[in-house]
Amino acid sequence: MKRYLSVCVLMLSAVLLLTSCLSNDNDDIDYPSDAAIIAFSLGNLNRQMTTKAKDGSDSTYTATITGSNYKFYIDQLNHQIYNPDSLPYGTNVKRVICTITSKHSGLVTIKSLTSDSVTVYNSKDSIDFSQPRTVKVNSLDGKNIVSYTVNVNVHKEKPDTFMWHSAGPEEVFTQATAMKAFHLNGRIFVFASYEFEGAIYSCEESNNPEWQLEMWDLGFAIPQDIHENVAANDDKIYVNVKGGIYYTTDGSHWDQCGEMCPGKLVGATKHSLYALTEDGIARSDDEGLNWEKEQLDTDPILLPTDDISFVRIPSRVNESVDNIVILGNRSNFFFPNDINAVVWNKVEDEEDKDIPWMYVSQMDQPKNSLPRLSALSATIYNGSILAAGGPGIGACDNAGFENFYQSLEGGIYWLNSTTPKLPVDLECGKAFTMTVDSHNYLWLICGGTGVIWRGRMSGDSTTPQTAFTE
């Protein structure tokens, strides 16, 4: 018994001695006061997929997405966490397992979606990321709490589908009699003609554009026929007004570059300006200071005078070469029996200025021709020409805005486009124009209704991006 008591006394003495050492003021533990989330990743996720069954009906199934392939950026300055590469369309983010790593293993909590209460993060519990979530991390000394907003981005549109979105109506376009649109430096410009005046409107590239009237600084009113004398390349917009050629890079400040245009200013490329004259086509290589008559392969009586579009298709093999096309309609007063639009094209070669313009005969190929449509407008989209317009003119009895007409051969052959197709609900008055912005969105601007349509092909982005952890 004595021996047992002796052992107990020794053990108790050791405990007291250890306690005395730990309580020494010289050995206090300092807990860090900084707090941060330094890594965020997702586990596997479910994605609802659709396919065609043998009988042609839609069939759905669930696929697994490796969430760790979609890296998250942590913005420590603004306390934002997000994946720049969106998860595929159809991914379910209502029940997500995620891994959150905090600095010094600080306590991580997640704010409720319905109240201010928080729950402690557990790597085995699923979290609803269908909307932004607030995640907080506490420093180990309990003095600091840092909040982050977590956004798990998911594609909103089906892949490989052309999606349209509408905005408006914009009252400024409802009374327009004609319009022509261009894209320049992140903005869309519309040169609109009305019964007694002209106007220029612009907006930033966005889903819900806010249009503003451009107040140009030339000291005289914008001509009523402004849409007939405007052209643009990648850097500038040019107008032919008051006997001079003027250009702008922002839509409000204009500088003169040429003295006089010999006809209607209809097109601009990297190297030249083009004008339609009474007896042909003229070209200027010095922004309108001097003009030269272009060679045509046939009678200029076949040139368009109304609803004119000018498009440029860059060569894929030679930077100094472009394919350029002028298309439009001849006067209905003088040529009431025309069924098709008229199309001219040319290879613009910086080293050979004498290549002639070629007339594309639409009569030789009635099934593959461009109809003679009112308010005809054309643009380049994904390397091909897209054209659309209202009801047929003269001998053309086509209904308005039935199809996009597409040409892959510089305006020689035309087919009804399968992708894209015009919006089902598109309605236009007698004014219509279209253009393409820097994000490859196709813009349709409708007179009469004033509705703006904006669309492009959706895609599945699956390339993982580098993670930023701290």
C-alpha positions in Angstrom: 0.0 0.0 0.0 2.8 2.4 0.9 4.5 1.6 -2.5 1.3 2.4 -4.3 0.8 5.7 -2.5 4.4 6.7 -3.3 3.8 6.2 -7.0 0.6 8.3 -6.8 2.4 11.1 -5.0 5.2 11.1 -7.7 2.6 11.3 -10.5 0.7 14.1 -8.8 3.9 16.1 -8.3 4.7 15.7 -12.0 1.3 17.0 -13.1 1.6 20.0 -10.7 5.1 20.8 -12.0 3.9 20.6 -15.7 0.9 22.8 -14.9 3.3 25.3 -13.3 5.4 25.3 -16.4 2.5 25.8 -18.8 1.2 28.7 -16.8 4.4 30.6 -17.0 3.8 34.0 -18.6 6.9 33.6 -20.7 5.4 30.7 -22.7 1.9 32.1 -23.7 0.7 30.9 -27.2 0.1 33.6 -29.7 -2.8 32.7 -32.1 -2.7 34.4 -35.6 -5.2 37.2 -36.2 -5.3 37.0 -40.0 -8.0 35.1 -41.9 -8.4 34.1 -45.5 -9.7 31.4 -47.8 -6.8 30.2 -49.8 -8.3 27.4 -51.9 -11.7 26.4 -53.2 -12.7 23.4 -55.4 -15.7 21.3 -56.3 -16.3 17.6 -56.1 -18.2 15.6 -58.7 -21.4 17.0 -60.0 -24.5 15.7 -61.9 -25.4 17.1 -65.3 -28.8 16.5 -67.0 -28.2 15.6 -70.6 -30.6 15.2 -73.5 -30.3 13.0 -76.5 -32.5 11.6 -79.3 -34.0 8.1 -78.8 -34.4 5.7 -81.7 -37.9 6.9 -82.4 -36.8 10.5 -82.6 -38.1 11.6 -79.2 -36.0 13.3 -76.6 -34.4 11.1 -74.0 -32.7 12.4 -70.9 -29.9 10.9 -68.8 -27.5 12.0 -66.0 -23.8 12.4 -66.6 -21.0 13.0 -64.0 -18.9 16.2 -64.2 -15.5 16.3 -62.6 -15.8 19.5 -60.6 -12.1 19.8 -59.9 -11.5 20.5 -63.7 -13.2 23.9 -63.2 -10.7 25.9 -61.2 -11.8 28.8 -59.0 -10.3 32.3 -58.8 -10.0 33.8 -55.4 -10.0 37.6 -55.5 -8.5 38.5 -52.1 -9.0 42.3 -52.7 -12.7 42.2 -53.4 -13.4 38.9 -51.5 -14.9 37.2 -54.5 -14.6 33.5 -55.4 -15.8 32.3 -58.8 -15.0 30.0 -61.7 -14.1 32.0 -64.8 -14.7 28.8 -66.9 -18.5 28.2 -66.5 -19.8 24.7 -65.7 -21.6 23.0 -68.7 -25.3 23.7 -69.3 -27.5 21.5 -67.2 -25.1 21.0 -64.3 -27.0 20.7 -61.0 -25.4 23.0 -58.4 -28.1 22.7 -55.7 -26.3 19.9 -54.0 -22.6 20.4 -54.2 -19.7 18.9 -52.2 -16.8 21.3 -52.1 -13.4 21.7 -50.4 -12.7 25.0 -48.7 -9.2 25.6 -47.3 -8.6 28.4 -44.9 -5.4 30.1 -43.8 -4.1 28.7 -40.5 -7.1 26.3 -40.5 -9.4 29.1 -39.4 -13.1 28.3 -38.8 -15.2 28.5 -42.0 -19.0 29.1 -41.8 -21.7 29.4 -44.5 -24.5 31.9 -44.2 -28.1 30.7 -44.7 -30.0 31.5 -47.9 -33.0 32.6 -45.9 -31.7 34.2 -42.7 -28.5 35.6 -41.1 -27.8 32.4 -39.3 -24.6 30.5 -40.2 -23.5 26.9 -40.1 -20.0 25.5 -39.7 -18.6 24.2 -42.9 -18.3 20.4 -43.2 -16.5 19.0 -46.2 -19.0 16.1 -46.2 -22.1 18.2 -46.3 -23.6 19.3 -49.7 -24.2 23.0 -50.3 -26.7 24.8 -52.5 -24.8 27.0 -55.0 -27.7 27.8 -57.3 -27.3 31.4 -56.1 -24.4 33.3 -54.7 -23.4 32.2 -51.2 -21.7 34.1 -48.3 -18.8 32.1 -46.8 -17.0 33.5 -43.7 -13.6 32.6 -42.2 -12.7 33.4 -38.6 -9.1 34.1 -37.4 -7.8 31.7 -34.7 -7.6 34.5 -32.2 -11.3 35.3 -32.7 -10.7 38.9 -33.5 -11.3 39.0 -37.3 -13.9 37.6 -39.6 -13.6 37.9 -43.4 -16.6 37.3 -45.7 -16.4 36.0 -49.3 -19.1 35.8 -52.0 -18.9 32.5 -53.8 -20.4 32.3 -57.4 -20.5 28.9 -59.1 -21.1 29.9 -62.7 -23.0 27.6 -65.0 -23.7 28.1 -68.8 -27.3 29.3 -69.1 -27.8 28.3 -72.8 -27.8 25.0 -74.5 -24.5 24.2 -76.3 -24.4 24.5 -80.1 -27.7 26.3 -80.2 -28.3 29.8 -81.6 -30.0 31.8 -78.9 -31.9 35.1 -79.4 -32.6 37.7 -76.8 -34.8 40.8 -77.4 -34.7 44.2 -75.8 -36.8 47.3 -76.2 -38.9 48.5 -77.9 -36.7 51.6 -78.5 -38.9 54.5 -79.5 -36.1 56.2 -81.4 -36.3 53.5 -84.1 -40.0 53.1 -84.5 -40.4 56.0 -86.9 -37.2 55.4 -88.9 -37.6 55.1 -92.6 -34.1 53.5 -93.2 -31.2 52.5 -91.0 -27.6 51.3 -91.3 -25.7 49.8 -88.3 -22.0 49.3 -87.6 -19.8 48.1 -84.8 -16.9 50.2 -83.6 -14.7 50.1 -80.5 -17.1 48.2 -78.3 -20.2 50.2 -79.4 -23.1 49.7 -81.8 -23.9 52.7 -84.0 -27.1 53.2 -86.0 -27.3 55.8 -88.7 -31.1 56.4 -88.9 -33.0 58.3 -91.5 -36.4 59.9 -90.8 -38.9 61.8 -92.9 -37.2 65.2 -92.5 -33.9 64.5 -90.7 -31.2 62.1 -89.9 -29.8 61.0 -86.5 -27.0 58.8 -85.0 -27.6 56.6 -82.0 -25.2 54.3 -80.2 -25.1 51.9 -77.3 -22.5 49.7 -75.5 -22.4 46.0 -76.3 -24.7 44.6 -73.6 -27.8 42.4 -73.1 -29.9 45.4 -72.3 -28.5 48.3 -74.3 -29.2 51.9 -73.4 -29.2 54.0 -76.6 -28.0 57.5 -76.7 -28.2 60.2 -79.3 -24.8 61.2 -80.7 -24.3 65.0 -80.9 -21.8 65.4 -83.6 -19.6 68.5 -83.8 -19.6 69.4 -87.5 -21.7 72.5 -87.0 -24.6 71.5 -89.3 -27.6 69.2 -89.1 -27.2 65.5 -89.8 -28.5 65.0 -93.4 -31.8 63.2 -93.8 -30.2 60.5 -96.1 -27.3 59.8 -93.7 -27.8 56.0 -94.0 -26.9 56.2 -97.8 -23.5 57.9 -97.3 -21.8 56.0 -94.4 -19.2 53.3 -94.3 -17.0 51.7 -91.7 -13.9 49.6 -91.3 -12.4 48.1 -88.1 -11.0 51.5 -86.9 -13.2 54.3 -88.2 -16.7 55.3 -89.4 -16.8 57.6 -92.5 -19.6 59.8 -93.7 -20.0 61.8 -96.9 -21.7 65.1 -96.0 -21.6 68.7 -97.2 -19.1 67.9 -100.0 -16.5 66.3 -97.7 -15.5 63.0 -96.2 -15.4 62.9 -92.4 -14.4 60.2 -90.0 -14.9 59.3 -86.3 -13.5 56.8 -83.8 -16.1 57.5 -81.1 -19.2 58.7 -82.8 -19.2 62.2 -81.4 -16.0 63.9 -82.6 -15.5 64.1 -86.4 -12.5 65.1 -88.5 -12.4 65.8 -92.2 -10.2 63.6 -94.3 -11.4 64.1 -97.9 -12.8 67.0 -99.9 -15.6 65.4 -102.0 -17.1 62.0 -102.8 -18.1 61.5 -106.5 -21.2 59.6 -105.5 -22.7 57.6 -102.6 -20.1 56.5 -100.0 -20.9 52.8 -99.6 -17.9 50.9 -98.2 -14.6 51.0 -96.4 -11.7 48.4 -96.1 -8.3 48.5 -94.5 -6.9 50.2 -97.6 -9.7 52.0 -99.5 -13.0 53.8 -99.5 -15.6 52.9 -102.2 -18.4 55.0 -103.7 -21.2 54.2 -106.2 -21.3 56.8 -108.9 -23.6 57.5 -111.8 -21.4 55.5 -114.2 -19.8 52.9 -112.0 -17.7 52.4 -108.8 -14.9 54.8 -107.6 -12.1 54.0 -105.1 -10.0 56.2 -102.9 -6.8 54.9 -101.3 -6.2 58.1 -99.3 -9.4 58.5 -97.3 -11.2 60.5 -99.9 -8.6 63.0 -101.1 -8.4 61.4 -104.6 -10.7 59.0 -106.4 -10.1 56.6 -109.3 -12.7 54.8 -111.4 -12.9 51.1 -110.9 -13.1 48.6 -113.7 -16.4 46.7 -114.2 -16.8 43.5 -116.2 -20.2 44.5 -117.5 -22.7 47.4 -117.9 -22.9 49.7 -114.7 -26.7 49.8 -115.2 -26.7 46.5 -113.2 -25.3 48.2 -110.1 -27.6 48.7 -107.1 -29.0 52.1 -106.1 -31.2 51.2 -103.1 -30.9 49.1 -99.9 -27.1 48.8 -100.4 -24.8 46.7 -98.2 -21.0 46.5 -98.5 -19.3 43.5 -96.8 -15.6 42.5 -96.5 -14.4 38.9 -96.1 -10.7 38.7 -95.1 -8.7 36.1 -96.9 -7.6 33.2 -94.8 -4.3 32.8 -96.5 -3.1 36.3 -97.4 -3.4 39.4 -95.1 -3.1 41.8 -98.0 -6.2 40.4 -99.8 -9.9 40.8 -99.0 -13.0 39.6 -100.8 -15.5 42.5 -101.0 -19.1 42.4 -102.0 -21.7 45.1 -102.9 -25.3 44.1 -103.0 -28.7 45.8 -103.0 -31.6 46.6 -105.3 -32.1 48.5 -108.5 -34.7 51.3 -108.6 -38.2 49.9 -108.6 -39.3 52.8 -110.8 -36.9 52.0 -113.6 -36.7 48.2 -113.1 -40.1 47.0 -111.9 -39.6 43.5 -113.2 -36.5 42.6 -111.2 -37.0 39.4 -109.1 -33.6 39.2 -107.5 -31.2 41.6 -105.8 -28.0 42.6 -107.6 -24.7 41.4 -106.4 -21.1 42.4 -107.3 -17.9 41.2 -105.9 -14.2 41.8 -106.2 -10.8 40.6 -104.8 -9.1 43.6 -103.3 -5.4 43.0 -103.5 -3.1 45.6 -102.0 -0.5 44.8 -104.7 -2.9 44.7 -107.7 -5.4 47.6 -107.8 -6.7 46.8 -111.3 -8.7 43.7 -110.5 -12.2 44.4 -111.9 -15.6 44.1 -110.2 -17.5 41.1 -111.3 -21.3 41.1 -111.7 -22.9 37.9 -110.2 -25.8 37.0 -112.5 -28.7 35.8 -110.4 -30.8 34.8 -113.5 -28.6 31.8 -114.2 -29.4 30.2 -110.8 -33.0 31.2 -109.7 -33.0 28.6 -106.9 -29.8 29.8 -105.4 -30.3 33.6 -105.8 -30.8 36.4 -103.4 -34.4 37.7 -103.5 -35.2 41.4 -104.1 -36.3 42.3 -100.6 -37.2 45.6 -99.2 -34.9 47.0 -96.5 -32.4 44.4 -97.5 -29.4 44.3 -95.2 -26.3 42.1 -95.1 -23.4 41.4 -92.8 -20.5 38.9 -92.3 -21.2 36.2 -89.7 -18.7 33.3 -89.1 -17.1 33.8 -92.4 -20.2 33.8 -94.6 -22.6 36.5 -95.8 -26.0 36.7 -94.1 -28.8 38.8 -95.7 -32.3 39.4 -94.7 -35.1 41.9 -95.5 -38.8 42.7 -95.7 -41.5 41.9 -98.3 -40.4 41.5 -101.9 -40.2 44.4 -104.3 -41.4 44.6 -107.9 -41.7 41.1 -109.4 -40.4 39.4 -106.2 -43.4 38.1 -104.1 -41.4 36.8 -101.1 -42.9 37.4 -97.7 -40.9 39.6 -95.3 -38.4 38.2 -92.9 -38.9 34.6 -93.6 -35.2 33.5 -93.7 -31.7 34.5 -93.5 -30.1 34.0 -96.9 -26.5 32.8 -96.6 -23.7 32.8 -99.1 -20.3 31.0 -98.5 -19.0 31.9 -102.0 -18.8 35.7 -101.9 -22.4 36.2 -103.0 -22.4 33.8 -105.9 -24.8 31.2 -104.5 -27.4 31.8 -101.8 -29.2 29.2 -99.6 -31.7 29.5 -96.8 -29.6 29.5 -93.6 -30.2 26.6 -91.2 -28.1 28.2 -88.4 -28.8 30.9 -87.5 -32.5 31.3 -88.2 -34.4 34.6 -87.8 -36.2 34.9 -84.4 -39.7 33.5 -84.6 -41.3 36.6 -83.2 -39.3 39.1 -85.3 -41.5 41.9 -86.6 -40.2 45.0 -88.5 -41.6 48.0 -90.3 -40.0 49.4 -93.4 -36.6 50.0 -91.7 -34.2 47.2 -90.8 -30.5 46.8 -90.3 -28.0 44.3 -88.8 -24.4 44.1 -87.7 -22.0 41.9 -85.6 -20.2 43.0 -82.5 -16.8 42.1 -81.1 -18.2 39.1 -79.1 -19.7 37.6 -82.3 -23.3 38.6 -81.3 -25.5 39.3 -84.3 -27.7 42.4 -83.8 -31.0 42.9 -85.6 -32.5 46.5 -85.3 -36.1 46.7 -86.3 -37.9 49.8 -87.4 -41.6 50.0 -86.7 -41.6 47.8 -83.6 -38.3 49.3 -82.3 -37.3 45.9 -80.9 -33.6 45.0 -80.8 -32.6 41.3 -81.2 -29.2 40.0 -80.1 -28.0 36.4 -80.5 -25.1 34.1 -81.1 -24.2 30.4 -81.0 -23.9 29.1 -77.5 -21.0 26.9 -76.6 -19.7 24.5 -74.0 -16.5 25.8 -72.5 -14.6 22.8 -71.1 -11.0 24.1 -71.0 -9.8 24.1 -67.3 -8.1 27.4 -66.2 -5.3 28.0 -63.8 -6.3 28.2 -60.1 -5.3 31.2 -58.0 -5.1 30.3 -54.4 -3.7 33.3 -52.5 
